[in-house]
C-alpha cells in the first residue's frame, strides 16, 4: 500500500443511503431482521446436519459448508452496516475496510465454487446412483470443499490486494454502505482500466464458468430424472434439485449484475440495493429454501425440536 495514500490515514466515509435518513431507519430494521433469520436458519442447518446420522451424506456436508459460509459472510458485513444505518457515524477505518473486503470477497468467491460442487454432487447422485457412495466418498468431499475455500481465499488475496493498491488521493467518501470493489474503483484517482480488466477476468472465472457447468450438469440430471419410472422418486429428485437451482439463480443473478456490467452503466444507488439483497437476504433464503422443499431436513428439524436428536 502506498504510504502517501491519505485514505490509509483517515479511512473512508461510507455514504450509504445518507441522503435518505428515513430509509436508513427502515433499512436498519430490515438488516437486523434478516441477520437474525440468517443466524437461526443457518445454525439450525449446521446443527441438524451434525446431529442427525441420516444427514451424514455428501449433500448435507456441502449444505453445512454453505450455511457456515453464509454465517461468516453476513457477520463480516452486518455490524458495520448497522452502524452505518443507525446514526451519523458512517466512517470505517482503512484497516476495517481492508479486513471487510478481504473476508467478504473470499467468502463470496468460495460460494461461487461451492454451488458448482453441490451441482456435481447432485449429478452423481441422480445420474450415477449405483456408484454414488464410491465416487462421492468422504475424502473426495473434503477435497472438493477445501478447493472451494482455498480458491475463494486465493481470489481474495489477489483481487483485493490489486484493488487496495490503487491511490485514492484525498477521495475518502465511498458511495456505498460496505467496502466493495466496484465502489472502490470509482473512488480511485487514476485510470482503472487494468483493474476493470482483472475484475472482468475474475468475474468470468467465478461467475460465468461455475453456473455454466451447473446448467450442463442439470441438463444431464433432467434427462436422468425423466427416465425414472417411480413418480415419488422423480418428484423427490426434482424437489431436491429445484431447491439448489433456486439458490443458484438468486445468488448468481445478483452477483453477475453487480460485477459483469460495464462500469459506465453502473448505477450506484441501484447497485447498493442489489448489494443489500445478496449480502443480507440471500444468506437467509438458503436455509429456508432447503428446509421448506426438503423432507429429510424437515424430519430432522422435527426430531431436533422434540429432543430426539440428543
Secondary structure by P-SEA (a helix, b strand, c coil): ccccccccccccccccccccaaaaaaaaaaaaaaaaaaaaaaaaaaaaaacccccccaaaaaaaaaaaaaaaaaaaccaaaaaaaccccccccaaaaaaaaaaaaaaaaaaaaaaaaaaaaaaaaacccccccccccaaaaaaaaaaaaaaaaaaaaaaaaaaaacccccccccccccccaaaaaaaccccaaaaaaaaaaaaaacccaaaaaaaaaaaaaaaaaaacccaaaaaaaaaaaaaaaaaaaaaaaaaaaacccccccccaaaaaaaaaaaacccccaaaaaaaaacaaaaaaaaaaaacccc
